[in-house]
Amino acid sequence: MSFAFPTAAPGSEWWRSAVIYQIYPRSFADASGDGVGDLRGIESRLDSLAELGIDAIWLSPFMVSPQKDAGYDVADYRDVDPLFGTLADFDELLASAHEREIRLIVDLVPNHSSDQHVWFQAALAAAPGSPERARYIFRDGKGADGELPPNNWESVFGGPAWTRITNADGTPGQWYLHLFDSSQPDFDWTNEEVRAEFRSVLRFWLDRGADGFRVDVAHGMIKAAGLPDYTPPTDAASMGGAEPVPYWGQDGVHEIYRDWHTVLAEYAGDRVLCAEAWLPTNEETALWVRPDEMHQAFNFNYMYAAWSAAGQRESIETSIAAFNGVGAPSTWVLSNHDVVRHATRLALTIDNPQGEGIGPKTPGPRPDAALGLRRARAATSLMLALPGSSYLYQGEELGLPEVIDLPDEARQDPSFFRTNGERYGRDGCRVPIPWEADAPAFGFNDTGASWLPQPAEFADFSRATETGAADSTLELYKRLLAERAARSLGTETLEWLDRGTDVLAFHTGDVEVVTNFGPAPVSVDASRVILSSEPLTDGALPTDTTVWLTA
Ligand code: NOJ
């Protein structure tokens, strides 16, 4: 039996201010030694997360999957992939996390399944118009012989969003929609059978004690009626532009979350739904966290805010206003398994943007690693003082950079293959993390196997190397989390202070936070320093540095 967390009074639930740590299971810790991380590996390392001081874990997908998109292609929503362990391993991991008062959030992928899911296999075997086909989005093609896709939509990973099937007799058949890889067919969420199935999947994990769900592609489950053609603006990435997008942010998704909200509310302990919803504005994102819908929505606009006093202030102000407007906390995030790690991203420039990952042949200069790390430490020190909840991505507490020099033959991200290598994709932030400097696979396992090659520089970033080293990023994170908890910072409000154009400064709780973005040092009262992302120089705050002062 796992430990039961209490249910709090409305307004003071744990998720409003929690620090939640994302584990990407394939790359965290590998007990079996096969080169891919697993649930027993995670359990064996829980003490280091307790020492770090996090409140909860979000576990990226570990369900049965052919792993065409690293588990975001689920073939069985109610079982663990043998690559990661068993359901018993999951139960043990959950119990061990709960014993340490760490909650555990499961990643749920409801927009699409794997093409190996029994429902999709049944749909392929059934006739057009059958109930089996109606669980997915099958359509006849256009053109005289149906040889053209039903519309012009493009997959997020590149190439067309439709694939034509071959009938049992060898003739070409209907087309099915996949907003991502062709191995990830989209469900038809207008179908009540799909809705009932996912209510049951929610209950399956809630009954086992899961503390909630991070919901994949939470903005994509409903498509505009008639599936109209749409050409995205070239600069809009996956968030879309000002124009409505027929597959993102359709009004109909909200009724799904209202339904799920009632399911979670039946369980004690304030279970949480967190939306992965890429939307152009904070105001739109806030619609996902209205009081009867989800509880959190990742603030991706903040993740991409310019590294300047004005850019950060504008993003923080508009976020707080939008989320406060619906009674929800803001959910800050700087890194995850889909973006260039912020210790590298913050050193990129307009001439050298993040693009779709970076690799050995990305044009332009290499991002300056020292600058990136310095800014990342300042950014995290700023983020962890903000009111609301924050997500951390495994390895950022070590200051890990993006791994740029992965050879093409090692890459696994489907977007790399679907674009013939034009987009490097996301493998660079997914490399197994280092635990020890001088061990096989840097302590990721004891065999030395690693599903993506680890660079030699990971030795300098290993947890063992950084533990107890006064100026390490790990020790900075520990201080930040301890001071944040002691001062209840995530639950406070924020009041801006004026310190000049290049400086961002605010009061929150009993702390004054100052970040210097400019070249000139900013004087601070050294006797009030609680912590600083870099040492002060001659009693002043140097560039790209954040300090917490007693107010
Ligand atoms: C978002 C996930 O974070 C990403 O890794 C995945 O590829 C897509 N959704 C598709 O599930």
Residues whose N, C-alpha, C, O or C-beta is under 5 A from the ligand:
A	BS01	NOJ	D69 Y72 F180 D216 V217 D338
